[in-house]
Amino acid sequence: MSNEFHPPARILMGPGPSNVDPRVLLAMAKPMVGHLDPEFIRIMNNLQDLLRSIFNTKNSLTIPISGTGSAGMEAAFVNVVEPGDRVLVCINGVFGERMADVAERCGANLKTISAPWGKAFDLDVVQKELRAFQPKILAIVHAETSTGVLQPLEEFADLLQPYPETLLLVDTVTSLGGHPVKVDEWGIDICYSGTQKCLSCPPGLAPITFSSRAMEKIKNRSKKVQSWYLDMNMVGKYWGNERTYHHTAPISMNYALLEALRIISEEGQGPRHERHRRNHRALVQGIEAMGLKMPVEEPYRLWSLNAVGIPPGIDEVKLRKALLDEYNLEIGGGLGALKGKIWRVGLMGYSSTETNVLYFLTALEQTLRAQGFEVPKGAGVTAAKEFYSRANK
């Protein structure tokens, strides 16, 4: 027990967590204060302002839940879903399935609609189900981590206009901080995320925001929220003007999130999104030059999480192990229906760099060659470098 632990300094290019800026790690070493200390309350206020900025919302209740992104998902559903409420969940991957599971546990009158994994939803299909089911809640994943699909949400405000009773609930765990998320403009009522992806903060908090319509739904419930810990009627009083004790917030994690959001503010949302887009496009150029395929159609590809098709004959588990053992580089495998069919390559936040793109393409070429796959020598890196050369002019 006298030996220190020394975790390896990995290059994290999987589906999360991403690498963390040293400034964020240093923030976690700052002195501990109490969760009702005036200085911590000032930090809480700053956090809320910065979260409203990145969510692009004016919502009063915009806070970090003390828990991971999955706690954000649970908080979203348990607060606005009462037993018997009609809930329509759109499923095109693992996290849509998880949404449906949570809604069912809330006692929802649940209906699901599905799109093939790797595809986005057709707006007409969603509109048809809205008209037929008239749900209280429409739930959809903006950035499906299991497939690398980005679901366009720009037209959802207009889509839901004829249904004033329907609240829009959105998962932005893998998009917030890497893609634009416009809560107010897109008519989103409940939106949650996680800290460990494009925000480049350690896992442990779940940013979430509730519209005034959602808050009315919560306040007018006929029964208590089934979760005491995640009840926004109480948690909101801790983060609101009352500062009523609810739970001991993870102080150091809130320090970390504050610093991560300060870094994003310094970079600017526009430049940050463009950085993610540019590095994604360079990766795609390199992947295709190596003879591999991107299974998601171009308009719906996530910049932050890239699905790469596994070529026939490749032992994908062995390849990922070689990347980890020989190159200190982590990527993810497929989940659910896409297990064994794709790799998931993250370019999130602090990990989204030109250096990481080129290093990954180099390492991937060598590990593919080791399994006998024919790759034109240096093709991936050359294509990516040529893209950067054009993009940086």
C-alpha positions, 0 to 999 in steps of 0.5 A: 500500500506504500506504492503510489499509483501511476495511471498511464498518460493515454492518448484518448481517441475513443468515445469518451472520456477525452483528454483533459487540458492541464489547466482543468487538472490543476483546477481540481487541486485547488483548496476545498471549500464548503458547498455553501461557502460564499466563494463556492456560491460565486463559482456556482453562479459563474458556472450557470452563466457559462453553461447558459452560454454554451447551451445558447439558452436563457433558461433559469435552471441551467446547472451541472447535475452531480453525476455522470451523463447518465444521471443527466438522462435520468434527471431529464426523464424522472422530472418531466414524466409522470406515470401514464404520460405519453412519451415518444422516443426516437431510437437509432442507437444504444442511447435512444434505447437507454432513453426508452428504458428510463422512460419505461421505468418512469411508468410512461405510456411509451412508444418508440420509432426506429431508424436504422443504426447509422442513419438519421431520422426523417422529419416526415416520419417523426411528424407522422408519429407526433400527429398519431400519438400526441405525446407529452414528451418527444425524446431524441439523441442529437449525437448518437455516440454508438453510431457516429450520427448527428441528428439535425434539430434545426427544424424541430421548433417548427415541427412541434409548433402545432403540438404546444403540449409536447416537450422536446427532450434532447441528449447532447452528451457527445455534441455539446462543446463540439457541435452547435447546440442551440436550445432556445432557437431549436425549441428544446425544453430539456437538454442534458450532456456530460462533462467528459466528451467535448467539454474535456473535463473528467466524468462526473457532472451532467450539464442540464437545462430546463425551459420555463415550460418544463419547469411548469410541468415539474411544479404541477406534477400530481405526484412527487418526482420518483427520485429524491436525489434528482428532484429539480424542485429541490435541487433547483433551490440549491442552485437558485436564490434560496441556496437551500441545502440538498446534497454535498456537491462535488466541489473539485469537479465543479472547479474542473467544469468551471475551468473547462468552460472558461477555456471554451469561452476563451476559444470561442464557440465558433472557432471551437466548432470549426476546429472539430469540423476541420479535424473530422474532415482531415480524418475522413480524407485520411481514412478514405485514402487508406481504402476504408469507408465511413458508413455514416452519410456525410451530412449526418457525420459527427465531427466529435465521434467518427464511425470507421468501417472495419474491413473484412478479415480484420480482427478489430479487438486485436487491432485496438489492443495493438493501438493501446499496447504499441501506440498508447492510443485508445479508440472504441469498438462498436456497440449493439448492432454495430459491434464488430462492424465499426471503430469509434474514433473520438476527436473531442475537445482537447483531443481534437487536434491535428497532431492526434489525427496524423498520429492515429492515421499512422498507427492505424496504417501500421496495425492494419499492415500487421494483419495483412491489410493492403494500405498504400504507404503513407496514404492516410497521413498524406491525404490528411496533410494535404487537406490541412494545407488547403484548409489553413490557407 
